[in-house]
Amino acid sequence: MSTSVQHPASYRDPSGFVYIHEGIVYRQVNQFYREHFDLFVNSGCYQQLVADGLLVSHEQLTDNLLNSNDWYTTLKPEQLSLVSYAYEWSFDMLKDAALLTLRILKQALQFGLVLKDATPYNIQWHQGKLVFIDTLSFEKYEEKPWIAYRQFCECFVAPLLVMYYTKRPLQQLMLAWPDGIPLDIAASLLPRKSRFSIHTYLHIHLHAKVSAKQKTGTQGNGNTEVFAKGKLDRLINSLEILINKLQIPDLESTWSHYYQEASQRNGYLEAKKEIIDGWLSRLPQIKTAADLGANEGEFSKLVAAKNINTVAADFDPYCINNLYRHIKKHGVKNIQPLILDLSQPSPANGLNYAERSSFSKRLQVNLVLALAVIHHLAIGKNIPLESIAAFFAPVAPYLLIEFVPKQDPKTQLLLQHKKDIYPQYTEAGFLAAFEPLFHVEQQMVVPHSERILFLLKRK
């Protein structure tokens, strides 16, 4: 019996919706969108965007899989390995997503089309880069103000500017405002000196004032006036100039040079790599992995070198931004960098808590690596070992985890300013917590340390 489920986030747009049919993601195009879709395809816009690597390709089907009365056609897009969200992206990832949106808008205009929305949810990571995924975002161009301008400023410009001026990675703001930081709030968060940037003043401060007047009815809604294409071109160029100038400073966090320091510990790092490399070579059919606590991706790169698609996640946004820059510079295809705090992973949110799934529900891989993180969770965050095991168990059948004992200098550093209330934090306590959920396949003390690597298999 076939099963079909409409994606819970795909309900706002009358043009169509996304659904899962027998485990495959499809997109239905409704009759409502027929004119715009035909123009998008027949004009050559779709083909050009795909050829330029800016848009995921799709296969167009003649099957009305849901027997819908609104059906016009069915699209089977390239399948994504993992859906991520802007609050899990580093500064440069969000910046590049903004520039990608503007580049697509400029190309669409050349074919007589325009983007009707401009949100980070239209963009995903695919085969080593950010790509646009929403085929139904394109509509016939008319000479009127860009309908998605405010959305673009709230979703992209506002968070980038706030992070730029505060010199802080504030991705959590996008979790607080998942539909974009409201313009008036963004304006209030920016320093007074930001008004002296003509582009910042135009797209945030002045934009906020105009929007406030529209809300109070003292000004028209702005969508009935003629807005010539040349004016829109200048607006896009202004946004590009502003965004291209924004950078997050190369500040060093506590963990920025973790593996540089680790490499100086009398052969510890190389021995650890050798053990893990050997275990990976003997693991059966590992196609996907997640390196949770990846730092700047030292072990993510080791795993990816074996043609394993790897998610590299870490709570440190500077480390992930550096990894993203490395991936972009070297054209790495199979590492996906994400910001993630394992003690507070991204929650489910949206309507009925179903529009955007939690990170742990979205992440389904063959192997998880949790290297040099358990002491941070158990002692740094006071998370019981049993709870840590319960987090990892549903994610992957194999878990490669490093136990860092209490006498380790790094663990002692965590205990330096707090009382030792962790009598269960021992090798025996670790095994007692994990063995109800996992079999121990391999274990080995890492030479030049007292740390123990465990290869566990889920029961």
PARONU-372781 format. One record per residue (C-alpha): residue number from 1; x negated, y negated, z. Coordinates in Angstrom, 3 decimals, padded with zeros to 6 digits. Example, Ala and Ser with C-alpha at 12.3 -4.5 7.8 and 13.67 -1.06 7.14 Angstrom:
2
resi c1 c2 c3
1 -012.300 004.500 007.800 $
2 -013.670 001.060 007.140 $
//
This chain:
459
resi c1 c2 c3
1 000.000 000.000 000.000 $
2 -001.491 -003.336 -001.090 $
3 -001.698 -006.171 001.401 $
4 -001.801 -009.921 000.722 $
5 -002.315 -012.680 003.267 $
6 -002.246 -016.409 002.541 $
7 -005.191 -018.189 004.102 $
8 -003.900 -020.145 007.110 $
9 -005.783 -023.298 006.061 $
10 -004.273 -023.310 002.567 $
11 -000.831 -024.811 003.026 $
12 -001.136 -028.574 002.465 $
13 -001.507 -028.741 -001.319 $
14 001.534 -028.067 -003.568 $
15 -000.916 -027.431 -006.432 $
16 -001.672 -023.903 -005.168 $
17 -003.177 -021.929 -002.353 $
18 -005.838 -019.403 -001.377 $
19 -004.947 -015.872 -000.318 $
20 -006.633 -012.555 000.380 $
21 -005.402 -009.552 -001.608 $
22 -006.875 -006.137 -000.790 $
23 -009.914 -007.793 000.756 $
24 -010.614 -010.124 -002.192 $
25 -010.130 -013.908 -002.097 $
26 -007.887 -015.320 -004.846 $
27 -006.437 -018.728 -005.612 $
28 -002.945 -019.175 -007.018 $
29 -002.351 -022.163 -009.290 $
30 001.235 -023.372 -009.090 $
31 003.379 -024.781 -011.900 $
32 003.168 -028.141 -010.126 $
33 -000.526 -028.358 -011.049 $
34 -000.258 -026.955 -014.565 $
35 -000.973 -030.198 -016.486 $
36 -004.012 -031.079 -014.378 $
37 -005.423 -027.540 -014.432 $
38 -005.123 -027.263 -018.212 $
39 -006.897 -030.600 -018.616 $
40 -009.614 -029.518 -016.192 $
41 -010.313 -026.338 -018.172 $
42 -009.605 -027.461 -021.747 $
43 -011.566 -030.712 -021.456 $
44 -014.754 -028.772 -020.728 $
45 -015.101 -030.237 -017.237 $
46 -014.892 -026.861 -015.528 $
47 -017.453 -025.286 -017.845 $
48 -019.889 -028.195 -017.409 $
49 -019.698 -028.195 -013.612 $
50 -020.274 -024.438 -013.483 $
51 -023.159 -024.666 -015.950 $
52 -024.763 -027.355 -013.767 $
53 -024.430 -025.135 -010.698 $
54 -022.120 -027.609 -008.943 $
55 -018.924 -025.522 -008.839 $
56 -018.266 -021.845 -008.158 $
57 -017.090 -020.012 -011.258 $
58 -013.836 -018.076 -011.439 $
59 -012.187 -015.387 -013.470 $
60 -008.726 -016.381 -014.700 $
61 -006.170 -013.598 -014.411 $
62 -002.740 -013.143 -015.962 $
63 -001.473 -011.162 -012.965 $
64 001.040 -012.766 -010.626 $
65 -000.204 -010.717 -007.694 $
66 002.274 -012.193 -005.220 $
67 005.283 -012.283 -007.583 $
68 005.619 -015.971 -006.778 $
69 008.229 -018.141 -008.483 $
70 005.800 -021.097 -008.408 $
71 003.009 -019.136 -010.115 $
72 001.191 -020.529 -013.144 $
73 -002.059 -018.563 -013.115 $
74 -004.375 -016.659 -010.786 $
75 -008.048 -017.376 -010.186 $
76 -010.572 -014.925 -008.788 $
77 -013.492 -017.128 -007.683 $
78 -017.007 -016.028 -006.895 $
79 -016.855 -014.528 -003.419 $
80 -018.626 -016.282 -000.552 $
81 -020.632 -014.334 002.007 $
82 -019.860 -016.664 004.936 $
83 -017.656 -019.723 005.323 $
84 -019.253 -022.534 007.339 $
85 -018.122 -025.979 008.400 $
86 -019.653 -029.453 008.538 $
87 -020.083 -029.343 012.316 $
88 -022.460 -026.416 011.743 $
89 -024.551 -028.269 009.141 $
90 -027.715 -030.272 009.701 $
91 -027.971 -033.957 008.788 $
92 -029.560 -033.319 005.389 $
93 -026.978 -030.669 004.561 $
94 -024.131 -033.112 005.211 $
95 -025.969 -035.809 003.264 $
96 -026.438 -033.501 000.274 $
97 -022.778 -032.435 000.479 $
98 -021.772 -036.110 000.258 $
99 -024.018 -036.701 -002.753 $
100 -022.720 -033.517 -004.386 $
101 -019.145 -034.789 -004.026 $
102 -020.054 -038.097 -005.676 $
103 -021.956 -036.378 -008.477 $
104 -018.963 -034.175 -009.233 $
105 -016.664 -037.211 -009.175 $
106 -018.882 -039.005 -011.699 $
107 -018.938 -036.005 -014.024 $
108 -015.197 -035.496 -013.712 $
109 -014.572 -039.106 -014.787 $
110 -016.409 -038.408 -018.029 $
111 -013.725 -035.830 -018.847 $
112 -010.773 -038.000 -017.842 $
113 -010.407 -036.457 -014.375 $
114 -010.845 -037.610 -010.789 $
115 -011.144 -035.923 -007.383 $
116 -007.901 -036.210 -005.429 $
117 -009.617 -035.256 -002.152 $
118 -013.149 -035.501 -000.813 $
119 -013.680 -033.392 002.281 $
120 -016.574 -031.190 003.406 $
121 -014.130 -028.257 003.458 $
122 -014.347 -028.322 -000.353 $
123 -018.033 -027.405 -000.130 $
124 -019.715 -024.178 000.926 $
125 -023.116 -022.528 000.926 $
126 -023.582 -020.096 -001.950 $
127 -026.761 -018.460 -003.268 $
128 -029.144 -020.859 -001.609 $
129 -027.360 -024.175 -002.062 $
130 -024.226 -026.186 -001.434 $
131 -021.524 -025.868 -004.096 $
132 -018.003 -027.194 -004.624 $
133 -015.315 -024.530 -004.234 $
134 -011.929 -026.249 -004.639 $
135 -010.844 -025.883 -008.257 $
136 -007.553 -027.636 -007.517 $
137 -009.155 -030.910 -006.362 $
138 -009.232 -032.322 -009.903 $
139 -006.407 -034.336 -011.419 $
140 -005.866 -036.569 -014.434 $
141 -007.556 -039.939 -014.016 $
142 -005.442 -043.087 -013.853 $
143 -006.685 -046.642 -013.404 $
144 -005.827 -047.031 -009.743 $
145 -007.848 -047.004 -006.487 $
146 -009.540 -043.703 -005.705 $
147 -007.054 -041.885 -003.513 $
148 -009.801 -039.958 -001.675 $
149 -011.976 -043.003 -000.886 $
150 -010.934 -043.314 002.755 $
151 -011.243 -039.567 003.291 $
152 -014.751 -039.606 001.853 $
153 -015.797 -042.457 004.141 $
154 -014.347 -040.818 007.251 $
155 -015.645 -037.318 006.505 $
156 -019.083 -038.155 005.126 $
157 -020.125 -041.791 005.453 $
158 -018.978 -042.317 009.052 $
159 -020.758 -039.327 010.669 $
160 -023.909 -039.886 008.635 $
161 -024.051 -043.542 009.639 $
162 -023.404 -042.848 013.318 $
163 -026.224 -040.273 013.356 $
164 -028.491 -042.597 011.387 $
165 -028.060 -045.593 013.700 $
166 -028.127 -043.657 016.970 $
167 -031.030 -041.516 015.721 $
168 -029.275 -038.515 017.233 $
169 -027.830 -035.342 015.647 $
170 -024.161 -035.672 016.603 $
171 -022.541 -032.836 014.650 $
172 -020.100 -032.303 017.529 $
173 -018.321 -035.501 016.485 $
174 -017.082 -033.612 013.439 $
175 -015.654 -030.942 015.709 $
176 -013.893 -033.636 017.729 $
177 -012.543 -035.206 014.516 $
178 -012.337 -032.310 012.031 $
179 -010.512 -034.465 009.466 $
180 -013.121 -037.223 009.636 $
181 -014.047 -039.961 012.122 $
182 -011.329 -042.652 011.882 $
183 -012.684 -045.844 010.338 $
184 -011.895 -048.070 013.312 $
185 -013.629 -045.659 015.686 $
186 -016.619 -045.335 013.367 $
187 -016.893 -049.126 013.192 $
188 -016.825 -049.358 016.990 $
189 -019.595 -046.748 017.326 $
190 -021.965 -048.571 014.990 $
191 -024.263 -051.335 016.278 $
192 -023.673 -054.942 015.331 $
193 -026.726 -054.936 013.058 $
194 -024.993 -052.406 010.779 $
195 -022.793 -055.258 009.518 $
196 -025.853 -056.791 007.845 $
197 -026.036 -053.827 005.465 $
198 -023.762 -054.835 002.604 $
199 -022.877 -051.228 001.788 $
200 -022.184 -050.263 005.411 $
201 -020.080 -053.384 005.879 $
202 -018.095 -052.625 002.727 $
203 -017.399 -048.943 003.311 $
204 -016.882 -048.955 007.090 $
205 -016.316 -052.366 008.685 $
206 -014.358 -054.080 005.897 $
207 -012.674 -050.805 004.983 $
208 -011.491 -050.449 008.599 $
209 -010.038 -053.982 008.579 $
210 -008.191 -053.423 005.307 $
211 -006.824 -050.102 006.518 $
212 -005.589 -051.715 009.745 $
213 -003.707 -054.340 007.711 $
214 -002.156 -051.624 005.578 $
215 -000.932 -049.808 008.695 $
216 000.726 -052.942 010.058 $
217 002.343 -053.662 006.721 $
218 000.562 -056.988 006.209 $
219 -000.950 -055.697 002.979 $
220 000.204 -053.337 000.285 $
221 -000.923 -049.717 000.194 $
222 -003.418 -050.524 -002.518 $
223 -002.440 -047.636 -004.799 $
224 -000.198 -049.561 -007.195 $
225 -002.812 -052.069 -008.377 $
226 -004.843 -051.558 -011.531 $
227 -008.329 -050.343 -010.619 $
228 -010.475 -050.249 -013.740 $
229 -012.919 -047.411 -014.252 $
230 -015.857 -049.828 -014.152 $
231 -014.804 -050.881 -010.671 $
232 -014.682 -047.239 -009.564 $
233 -018.132 -046.657 -011.077 $
234 -019.500 -049.537 -008.998 $
235 -017.841 -048.140 -005.873 $
236 -019.452 -044.726 -006.457 $
237 -022.862 -046.313 -007.094 $
238 -022.589 -048.295 -003.871 $
239 -021.780 -045.124 -001.912 $
240 -024.717 -043.319 -003.510 $
241 -027.118 -046.154 -002.663 $
242 -025.964 -046.158 000.951 $
243 -026.119 -042.388 001.453 $
244 -029.477 -041.966 -000.289 $
245 -031.042 -044.425 002.156 $
246 -029.870 -042.576 005.250 $
247 -032.347 -040.342 007.040 $
248 -032.526 -038.759 010.454 $
249 -035.905 -039.422 012.080 $
250 -038.366 -036.543 012.260 $
251 -038.189 -036.308 016.029 $
252 -039.703 -033.334 017.777 $
253 -037.481 -031.355 020.111 $
254 -038.606 -028.936 022.814 $
255 -038.390 -026.095 020.302 $
256 -039.724 -027.728 017.120 $
257 -043.110 -025.996 017.314 $
258 -042.061 -022.893 019.230 $
259 -043.612 -020.383 016.840 $
260 -046.741 -022.468 016.351 $
261 -047.260 -022.161 020.096 $
262 -046.265 -018.476 020.046 $
263 -048.868 -017.770 017.365 $
264 -051.563 -018.798 019.843 $
265 -050.593 -016.140 022.417 $
266 -053.330 -013.580 021.724 $
267 -051.692 -011.814 018.818 $
268 -048.173 -011.647 020.306 $
269 -046.435 -013.109 017.238 $
270 -048.188 -010.931 014.676 $
271 -047.576 -007.807 016.755 $
272 -043.911 -008.687 017.051 $
273 -043.642 -009.211 013.300 $
274 -045.318 -005.872 012.637 $
275 -042.879 -003.981 014.864 $
276 -039.823 -005.663 013.378 $
277 -041.066 -005.220 009.827 $
278 -041.519 -001.500 010.449 $
279 -038.070 -001.083 011.975 $
280 -036.433 -002.995 009.136 $
281 -038.098 -000.719 006.592 $
282 -036.517 002.321 008.243 $
283 -033.017 000.914 008.742 $
284 -030.430 002.305 006.322 $
285 -028.834 000.005 003.761 $
286 -029.178 -003.329 005.523 $
287 -027.782 -005.911 003.095 $
288 -026.859 -008.734 005.468 $
289 -028.341 -010.050 008.699 $
290 -028.043 -012.922 011.150 $
291 -031.002 -014.335 013.028 $
292 -029.335 -015.954 016.062 $
293 -031.818 -018.186 017.805 $
294 -033.788 -018.566 014.572 $
295 -035.734 -021.715 015.468 $
296 -037.275 -022.802 012.130 $
297 -036.682 -019.410 010.540 $
298 -039.954 -017.551 011.085 $
299 -038.196 -014.185 011.350 $
300 -035.340 -015.165 009.044 $
301 -037.942 -015.454 006.289 $
302 -039.354 -012.043 007.182 $
303 -035.890 -010.480 006.897 $
304 -034.966 -012.382 003.734 $
305 -038.202 -011.207 002.075 $
306 -036.659 -007.719 002.085 $
307 -033.787 -008.948 -000.132 $
308 -031.434 -009.177 002.846 $
309 -028.957 -012.075 002.840 $
310 -029.682 -013.799 006.131 $
311 -027.872 -016.348 008.278 $
312 -030.389 -018.364 010.303 $
313 -028.665 -020.082 013.218 $
314 -030.071 -022.102 016.092 $
315 -028.756 -024.691 018.531 $
316 -031.601 -027.093 017.724 $
317 -030.472 -029.361 014.832 $
318 -034.019 -030.534 014.122 $
319 -035.241 -026.974 013.614 $
320 -032.319 -026.166 011.318 $
321 -032.818 -029.367 009.349 $
322 -036.488 -028.437 008.838 $
323 -035.450 -024.968 007.707 $
324 -032.918 -026.457 005.298 $
325 -035.615 -028.656 003.798 $
326 -037.862 -025.599 003.395 $
327 -035.083 -023.651 001.649 $
328 -034.344 -026.566 -000.651 $
329 -038.017 -027.192 -001.478 $
330 -038.897 -023.558 -002.175 $
331 -035.618 -022.465 -003.767 $
332 -034.920 -019.713 -001.234 $
333 -031.689 -017.992 -002.313 $
334 -030.825 -015.759 000.612 $
335 -031.128 -017.758 003.834 $
336 -028.167 -019.784 005.088 $
337 -029.164 -022.284 007.829 $
338 -026.585 -023.242 010.470 $
339 -026.476 -025.096 013.778 $
340 -025.061 -022.856 016.494 $
341 -025.184 -022.869 020.281 $
342 -024.726 -019.231 021.312 $
343 -023.430 -020.341 024.701 $
344 -020.736 -022.419 022.989 $
345 -020.225 -021.013 019.476 $
346 -017.917 -022.835 017.097 $
347 -014.334 -022.169 018.210 $
348 -011.224 -021.422 016.195 $
349 -009.329 -024.645 015.506 $
350 -006.701 -026.250 013.345 $
351 -003.010 -025.396 013.138 $
352 -002.218 -022.457 015.430 $
353 -005.991 -022.082 015.916 $
354 -006.026 -020.311 012.554 $
355 -007.173 -022.804 009.904 $
356 -010.823 -022.431 010.831 $
357 -011.931 -019.201 012.459 $
358 -014.471 -018.992 015.239 $
359 -018.065 -018.396 014.238 $
360 -018.148 -014.891 015.721 $
361 -015.042 -013.914 013.751 $
362 -016.447 -015.286 010.500 $
363 -019.823 -013.613 010.971 $
364 -019.810 -009.968 009.933 $
365 -023.246 -008.603 009.055 $
366 -025.171 -005.326 009.141 $
367 -027.836 -006.527 011.569 $
368 -028.224 -009.206 014.224 $
369 -031.609 -010.389 015.446 $
370 -031.635 -011.993 018.904 $
371 -035.297 -012.732 019.541 $
372 -036.476 -014.678 022.583 $
373 -032.957 -015.868 023.414 $
374 -031.578 -013.583 026.119 $
375 -033.358 -015.370 028.980 $
376 -031.957 -018.696 027.774 $
377 -028.430 -017.276 027.861 $
378 -028.669 -015.200 031.035 $
379 -030.752 -017.587 033.159 $
380 -030.595 -020.904 031.355 $
381 -026.804 -020.729 030.885 $
382 -025.826 -018.271 033.681 $
383 -024.081 -015.938 031.221 $
384 -023.731 -012.339 032.521 $
385 -025.623 -009.715 030.536 $
386 -022.356 -007.817 029.990 $
387 -020.854 -010.895 028.325 $
388 -023.874 -011.256 026.070 $
389 -023.536 -007.631 024.981 $
390 -019.813 -008.128 024.341 $
391 -020.564 -011.108 022.094 $
392 -023.021 -009.219 019.894 $
393 -021.152 -005.898 019.622 $
394 -018.347 -006.923 017.198 $
395 -020.672 -008.828 014.877 $
396 -022.935 -006.063 013.536 $
397 -023.552 -002.316 013.860 $
398 -027.263 -002.933 014.561 $
399 -028.781 -005.312 017.091 $
400 -032.495 -006.053 017.281 $
401 -032.967 -007.848 020.576 $
402 -035.958 -008.980 022.615 $
403 -035.820 -008.675 026.404 $
404 -037.928 -011.367 028.052 $
405 -038.629 -010.247 031.633 $
406 -038.402 -012.484 034.665 $
407 -042.180 -012.624 035.124 $
408 -042.657 -014.023 031.603 $
409 -043.950 -017.625 031.684 $
410 -041.008 -018.840 029.598 $
411 -038.506 -017.281 031.989 $
412 -040.393 -018.712 034.936 $
413 -040.128 -022.118 033.289 $
414 -036.326 -021.760 033.308 $
415 -036.431 -020.830 036.993 $
416 -038.733 -023.699 037.924 $
417 -035.955 -026.044 039.035 $
418 -033.210 -023.614 040.045 $
419 -032.653 -020.856 042.579 $
420 -033.244 -017.291 041.422 $
421 -029.731 -015.844 041.664 $
422 -030.340 -013.202 039.003 $
423 -031.135 -009.881 040.693 $
424 -029.540 -008.004 037.770 $
425 -031.890 -009.631 035.287 $
426 -034.255 -006.673 034.922 $
427 -034.917 -004.116 032.217 $
428 -032.664 -001.668 034.102 $
429 -029.966 -004.330 034.428 $
430 -030.236 -005.120 030.718 $
431 -029.784 -001.452 029.774 $
432 -026.882 -001.053 032.207 $
433 -025.115 -003.973 030.511 $
434 -025.784 -002.971 026.906 $
435 -025.594 000.844 026.972 $
436 -021.774 000.997 027.316 $
437 -021.595 -000.656 023.867 $
438 -024.861 000.385 022.185 $
439 -027.186 003.359 021.750 $
440 -030.903 002.644 022.138 $
441 -032.496 003.677 018.846 $
442 -035.974 002.265 019.440 $
443 -037.769 000.294 022.113 $
444 -041.308 -000.997 022.311 $
445 -043.287 -003.396 024.447 $
446 -044.695 -006.173 022.278 $
447 -048.511 -006.043 022.571 $
448 -050.145 -008.959 024.360 $
449 -046.963 -009.558 026.364 $
450 -044.523 -007.856 028.726 $
451 -041.600 -008.479 026.397 $
452 -039.645 -005.495 025.092 $
453 -038.059 -005.143 021.683 $
454 -034.943 -002.978 021.476 $
455 -033.251 -001.689 018.351 $
456 -029.668 -000.905 019.346 $
457 -026.869 000.744 017.390 $
458 -023.262 000.014 018.198 $
459 -021.293 002.954 019.584 $
//
